[in-house]
């Protein structure tokens, strides 16, 4: 059974930092792209960042220069370092993993940016 588990969310003040982690287990095939999305209340889920197996990355314009995605292939884990957080970053953050023709989602971790 595949498990995708996000962690690291919480409450942080504007300008603060958080590091999210997403650990994947139970996938036998090669994991290719690993992505982060977020979903604010009342809004649709939106792309945040993606990293390929070889380390190539892409970011949403709203987070470029503030967020950094990285991965540890040996641990099947992807990270999202979030710096200079803004109230607009408040959302549930979800991890998505692509393996073969399948994609797997985690349950999300809440990030709240507020003073």
C-alpha positions as CSV (number, residue, x, y, z in Angstrom):
1,X,0.0,0.0,0.0
2,X,1.3,3.4,-1.0
3,X,1.6,6.1,1.7
4,X,2.4,9.7,1.0
5,X,2.7,11.6,4.3
6,X,3.4,15.4,4.6
7,X,4.7,17.0,7.8
8,X,6.1,20.3,8.9
9,X,3.2,22.6,8.7
10,X,2.2,25.0,11.4
11,X,1.6,28.6,12.5
12,X,4.3,31.1,11.6
13,X,4.5,34.9,11.6
14,X,4.9,36.9,8.3
15,X,8.5,36.8,7.2
16,X,9.1,33.5,9.0
17,X,10.1,30.1,7.6
18,X,8.9,26.6,7.6
19,X,10.3,23.4,6.0
20,X,7.7,20.8,4.8
21,X,8.6,17.2,4.3
22,X,6.8,14.5,2.3
23,X,7.8,10.9,2.8
24,X,6.7,8.2,0.3
25,X,6.5,4.5,1.0
26,X,5.1,1.5,-0.7
27,X,5.9,2.4,-4.3
28,X,7.9,-0.3,-6.1
29,X,8.5,1.6,-9.4
30,X,10.7,4.5,-9.9
31,X,9.5,7.8,-8.6
32,X,9.8,10.6,-11.2
33,X,8.4,14.0,-10.5
34,X,7.6,15.1,-6.9
35,X,5.5,18.2,-6.5
36,X,3.9,20.5,-4.0
37,X,0.5,22.1,-4.4
38,X,-1.5,24.3,-2.1
39,X,-5.1,25.0,-1.5
40,X,-6.5,28.0,0.3
41,X,-10.0,28.0,1.8
42,X,-12.6,28.5,-1.0
43,X,-10.0,28.2,-3.7
44,X,-8.9,25.5,-6.1
45,X,-5.7,23.5,-5.6
46,X,-2.7,25.3,-7.2
47,X,0.8,24.2,-8.3
48,X,3.6,25.4,-6.1
49,X,6.8,23.6,-7.2
50,X,8.0,20.4,-8.8
51,X,11.3,18.6,-8.9
52,X,12.4,15.9,-11.3
53,X,14.3,12.8,-10.4
54,X,17.5,14.4,-11.7
55,X,16.9,17.6,-9.7
56,X,15.4,19.9,-12.3
57,X,12.9,22.3,-10.7
58,X,10.1,24.6,-11.6
59,X,8.2,27.1,-9.4
60,X,5.0,29.1,-9.4
61,X,5.8,32.7,-10.0
62,X,4.3,33.6,-6.6
63,X,6.9,31.6,-4.7
64,X,10.0,32.1,-6.9
65,X,12.9,33.3,-4.8
66,X,11.2,32.4,-1.5
67,X,10.6,28.7,-1.7
68,X,13.1,25.9,-2.5
69,X,12.1,22.3,-3.4
70,X,14.6,19.5,-2.9
71,X,14.5,15.7,-2.7
72,X,16.4,12.7,-1.3
73,X,15.9,9.8,-3.7
74,X,17.4,7.4,-1.2
75,X,14.7,8.3,1.3
76,X,11.9,8.8,-1.2
77,X,11.4,12.2,0.4
78,X,10.7,15.6,-1.0
79,X,11.1,18.9,0.9
80,X,9.8,22.4,0.6
81,X,11.8,25.1,2.3
82,X,9.6,28.2,2.6
83,X,11.2,31.5,3.5
84,X,9.8,35.0,3.9
85,X,6.3,33.6,4.3
86,X,3.4,35.9,3.5
87,X,-0.3,35.7,4.8
88,X,-1.2,34.8,1.2
89,X,0.8,31.6,1.6
90,X,-1.8,30.3,4.1
91,X,-3.2,27.1,2.8
92,X,-3.1,23.3,3.0
93,X,0.0,22.0,1.3
94,X,-0.2,18.7,-0.6
95,X,2.5,16.5,-2.0
96,X,2.1,14.7,-5.3
97,X,4.2,11.9,-6.5
98,X,4.4,10.5,-10.1
99,X,5.5,6.9,-10.6
100,X,4.9,5.2,-13.9
101,X,1.4,6.2,-15.1
102,X,0.2,6.8,-11.6
103,X,0.1,9.8,-9.3
104,X,-0.3,9.7,-5.6
105,X,-1.4,12.5,-3.2
106,X,-0.9,13.0,0.5
107,X,-3.5,14.2,2.9
108,X,-1.9,17.6,3.3
109,X,-0.3,19.7,6.0
110,X,-1.7,23.1,7.1
111,X,0.4,26.2,6.9
112,X,-0.9,29.4,8.5
113,X,0.9,32.7,8.2
114,X,-0.4,35.2,10.7
115,X,0.7,37.7,13.2
